[in-house]
Structure formats: C-alpha cells, structure tokens
Amino acid sequence: MNDDTSRGHGVRIRPGGPSDVPAVLGMLDAAVAWMNGRGNTEQWGTTPYSQKPGAVARVERYTTENVPYVAELDGVPVGALVLDTGPSPQLPIAPAGEPERYVRLLVSDRRYAGLGVGAALLAHAAEETRRAGVALLRVDCWAGGGGELVSYYERNGFTRTDRFLDGAWPGQVLARRVG
C-alpha cells in the first residue's frame, strides 16, 4: 500500500527517498530537543541528531539501501519509518532465526503528537511485512526512563522479547506477528 490514509487522522503514507533526508533530519533534531525539554538526555543525548558523526550519512543510507516511508498531512512530512530485513549489525541483537522485517527508524514530528502518525506508520510496516510474505516484524528501542517507549510499542501490537545493552544504553527488542 503506497498511499495509506486508512489510519491516523488523514495521514498519507508514501514511499520515501533521498529527497526526504532534510525533512527526516529535521524531525530527528526536533525529537532530540523535545526529549531534552522533558529531561531525557540519555536516550539520544543533547547534540542535535544531524550534528552527530555519521548521522547524515546514516539517514542518506536509510533512503537508498533500506525501505523508507514518509507520513504526510496535507503534503507536509510529519513522520518517517525505515524497514530493513534485520537489525543494525552494530547492535548486540540476535538474529530472529526466520525471515523478518525490522523497523530501523521511526520518528514523528512532535508538533503533530496525538494524531496517530507513529501508529499509522507502524500499521503500514505491518501491512508491508505481511505483503512481503513475512510473518515477523521486529523493532528495538530505548528501554530507559520510565519505559514509556517500550509501552508505546506494546500499545501498537508488539511484545517484549530480548533486552540488550549497547554500552550503557538499555535497549528492548519487541516483536509482532503479522502473518
């Protein structure tokens, strides 16, 4: 489904590409500022995402080597999701042992919080996973703070599987059966 408006207050989901890199970086920078404003400096630090070493190149690779999607409201990018066939090789996450799709990035523009942008992107990821004939969709996220991010994914149909540490950064892998 390249144009999904069935979920999330008129959110339209379309394939992403290299031209979306500036919008995605803007959302990531705004997410860091939003988290910092709430007192969360552990998840992504305090440096704007776009200024971190390798960050711009990483987002560029997401749009050329992975499967990116962009959520729009009235033609304005308000969220992004990147799917891959497995977790980042830089993370200490065990392979699934079966074909999977993996959410490598999920970000939404906090100015549109509460409109279901992230949920619409996750529903789209589940549909694309199912369409590919794959039954498993996984994601990893920060498990620190009060566990709000883990709970968010659970509210969107995911179940906790493995915990991991990336240095001192606590992570949680979650899975969702879609087929």
Buried (B, 14 or more C-beta within 10 A) or exposed (E): EEEBEEBBEEBBBBEBEEEBBEBBBBBBBBBBBBBBEEEBEBBBEEEBBBEBEEBBEBBBBBBEEBBBBBBBBEEEBBBBBBBBBBBEEEEEBEEBEEEBBBBBBBBBBBEBEEBBBBBBBBBBBBBBBBEBEBBBBBBBBBBBBEBEBBEBBBEBBBEBBBEBEBEEBBBBBBBBEBE
